């Protein structure tokens, strides 16, 4: 599946997942990056180029919107109802994948 088709298929990339997750509250780009690093204890770090490319895709898909006026480079974004719905669906999908992995490892006697 091509990367551009993931939203239509109801799936999120890890970058999209974390950006949507942090945009449950309105944030601008730098705060999005900070929140993701804080949330993951530094295990996930999204650079500006990846973040703004993903933000543009999320905006075009109607999954986030600009919040307020935003001045210059400090544009603030927030998840839309569609974005929250897709995020919750993707969480269920990921939980199911994890359950399958646990089942396989338990069957094989691994932890």
C-alpha positions as CSV (number, residue, x, y, z in Angstrom):
1,X,0.0,0.0,0.0
2,X,1.4,3.4,-0.9
3,X,2.0,5.8,1.9
4,X,-0.6,8.3,0.6
5,X,-3.3,5.7,0.8
6,X,-2.9,5.0,4.5
7,X,-5.5,7.5,5.7
8,X,-8.1,6.2,3.2
9,X,-7.4,2.7,4.5
10,X,-8.0,3.8,8.1
11,X,-4.3,3.4,9.1
12,X,-1.8,5.9,10.4
13,X,1.9,5.9,10.1
14,X,3.7,6.2,13.5
15,X,4.4,9.9,12.8
16,X,0.8,10.6,12.0
17,X,-0.3,8.6,15.0
18,X,1.8,10.7,17.4
19,X,1.0,14.0,15.8
20,X,-2.8,13.3,16.0
21,X,-2.4,12.0,19.5
22,X,-0.7,15.2,20.7
23,X,-3.2,17.4,18.9
24,X,-6.0,16.4,21.2
25,X,-5.1,19.8,22.5
26,X,-4.2,22.8,20.3
27,X,-0.4,23.0,19.8
28,X,2.1,24.6,17.4
29,X,4.9,22.7,15.7
30,X,7.6,23.0,18.3
31,X,5.2,22.0,21.1
32,X,4.1,19.0,19.1
33,X,7.7,17.8,18.8
34,X,8.3,18.4,22.5
35,X,5.2,16.6,23.6
36,X,6.0,13.6,21.5
37,X,9.5,13.4,22.9
38,X,8.1,13.8,26.5
39,X,5.3,11.3,26.0
40,X,7.8,8.6,24.6
41,X,10.6,9.4,27.1
42,X,12.8,10.5,24.1
43,X,12.3,7.2,22.2
44,X,10.4,8.9,19.4
45,X,11.7,12.1,17.9
46,X,10.1,13.7,14.8
47,X,12.1,16.3,12.9
48,X,10.7,19.5,11.5
49,X,10.7,18.3,7.9
50,X,8.8,15.1,8.7
51,X,6.4,16.8,11.0
52,X,5.4,19.6,8.6
53,X,5.1,17.2,5.7
54,X,2.8,15.1,7.8
55,X,0.9,18.1,9.1
56,X,0.2,19.1,5.5
57,X,-1.1,15.6,4.7
58,X,-3.3,15.6,7.9
59,X,-4.7,19.0,7.0
60,X,-5.4,18.0,3.4
61,X,-7.2,14.8,4.7
62,X,-9.3,16.9,7.1
63,X,-7.9,15.1,10.1
64,X,-6.5,18.3,11.7
65,X,-7.3,22.0,11.3
66,X,-5.6,25.2,12.0
67,X,-6.7,26.6,15.4
68,X,-7.1,30.3,15.7
69,X,-5.4,32.9,13.6
70,X,-1.8,31.8,14.0
71,X,0.8,34.3,13.2
72,X,3.8,33.8,10.9
73,X,5.5,30.5,11.6
74,X,3.6,29.8,14.8
75,X,0.5,28.1,13.4
76,X,-1.5,26.1,15.9
77,X,-3.3,22.9,15.0
78,X,-5.9,20.7,16.6
79,X,-7.4,17.3,15.7
80,X,-10.8,17.4,14.0
81,X,-13.7,15.0,14.9
82,X,-12.6,12.9,11.9
83,X,-9.0,12.8,13.1
84,X,-10.1,11.7,16.6
85,X,-12.3,9.0,15.0
86,X,-9.5,7.7,12.8
87,X,-7.0,7.8,15.7
88,X,-9.3,5.7,17.9
89,X,-9.8,3.2,15.1
90,X,-6.1,3.0,14.5
91,X,-5.6,2.4,18.3
92,X,-8.0,-0.6,18.1
93,X,-6.1,-1.9,15.0
94,X,-2.8,-1.7,16.8
95,X,-4.2,-3.3,20.0
96,X,-5.4,-6.2,17.8
97,X,-2.0,-6.5,16.2
98,X,-0.4,-6.6,19.6
99,X,-2.8,-9.3,20.8
100,X,-1.9,-11.4,17.7
101,X,1.8,-11.1,18.5
102,X,1.3,-12.0,22.1
103,X,-0.7,-15.0,21.1
104,X,2.0,-16.2,18.8
105,X,4.8,-15.7,21.3
106,X,2.7,-17.4,24.1
107,X,2.1,-20.4,21.8
108,X,5.8,-20.7,21.1
109,X,6.6,-20.4,24.8
110,X,8.4,-17.0,24.5
111,X,7.8,-13.9,26.5
